[in-house]
Amino acid sequence: LGVNPFDQPGVESYKKNGFSRVGEGKWKCNRFVADVAIEAGFEVPHNQTSHLFGGTYPPVANDWATGRNIGEWIHLGSVYPEPGFLAARENPNGQGHCGIVDYDGWTISARENGVGRNAKKMLDGTVKYNAK
């Protein structure tokens, strides 16, 4: 999934992909995962109401981690990650975290203030993977 959804000037990805805006300082990992997947040509469900945000949003990290609300994506559980897999860690008390496995096994994900690579926390044995 090596496509950057933010490369198209003048088009904010959330509008182009049909999602509601996430406010400043809010975690955007699920939106990053969805935007990259959509730009790569995959379908991502639009959950009409998010219990965390309201509005129209893609599955949250806990959905990706458990296989809930992800349409026809294949929930792989705990497997050895391959590039392009969607990785997610569940947090029963919150949102969890999700990202995309890069070519070298690191995970690319969005936080509240930007996109970066995150390896140690996402490769600790608690992460579940999804593929299309």
N, C-alpha and C positions, 0 to 999 in steps of 0.2 A: 504494500500500500504506500508506495513512495511518492504520493501526490501531496502537495501542500495546498490545502483549501484556501489559504489566505493569499494566493498568488494573483488572483484576479482583481485588478485595480477597480475601485469604485463600487464593488459589490460586497457587502458584508455577508459572510457565509451564513449566519443565522437566518437572514432574510431570504437569501437564495435557496437555502435548504428547507425553508418552511418552519423554522423553530422560533420560539419567543426569545427575546434578548435576555441574557444573564447579566445582572448588575455588576458594577465595579466591585472588586474585592471578594467576589463569590467564586467558588471553585468551578472550573469549566471542563474538567477532564472528560465527562460524558459527552459534552458537545464537541470537543476536539476529536474524540474517537468517531463520533457519528459523522462529522463534517469530512474527515479524511476518508472514511469508508464510502460515503456518498460520492465524493469527488473521484474515487477510484472505480465507481460504477456499481456499487452494491446498494441494496435497499436496507434502510434502517427504519424500524418502526417509529412512528410519531405517537408517543403517549399523550393523549389529549389533556390529561391533568396530572401534574406531578404533585405528590404530597409534600414535596420539599419546596417547590418554586411556584406552583400554579402555572397556567399557560400551557403551551405545547412544547414538549421536550422529548429528546430521545431517551432510551432507557438509562437509568442512573447506574452508577458503578455496582451497587448491590444487585441490580437486575442482571448485569453481565456476569457477575460472580456466581449467581445461582441458576442462571438459565431462564429466569422469568422475563416475560414481556419482550423477547428478542426475535419474534417472528420465526423465520425459517433458518436462522443462524444455528449452527451445530454447537452445542455446549459440550466441550471436550473434557471438562473437569481438570484434574491435576495431571498434566502430561508434560513432556519435555517441550518447551516452547520453540516454535519455528518463526522465522521472519513473517510479518504480516498478521500473525495471530492477534486477536484482541485479548488483552490481559486484564483481569479485574480481581481485586481483593475486597471481600465483604467486610463490612463493619456493622454488626447488629445494632449499634447505638447511633449510627449516622449514615453517611453517604458512601463510605468505602472509597476506593480509588481505582481508576482504569487507565489504560494506555495501549499503545501498539508496540509489539515486539519488533525491534530493529534487526538489521542483518547480523549483528554481532551478539544478540541475546539481550542487550539492554532494552529498556522500555522507554518509549517517547510518550510523554504525557503533558497535559496542561494543568497548571495550578491556578491559584487566584490571580497571579500576576504575570503569567507567561508560560511558554512551552519549553520543556527541557528533557534531558535524559535522566532516568531514574532507574538504577539497577538493583541496588541492595535490598530495598524494601519490597520490590516487586518480584524478586527471585528467591523468596525465603521459604517456599513450600506451602504458603497459604493461598497462592494465586491460582485462579481457574482461568481456562482459556476457551475462546470461541473462534470459529472459523466459518467461512462461507464457501 
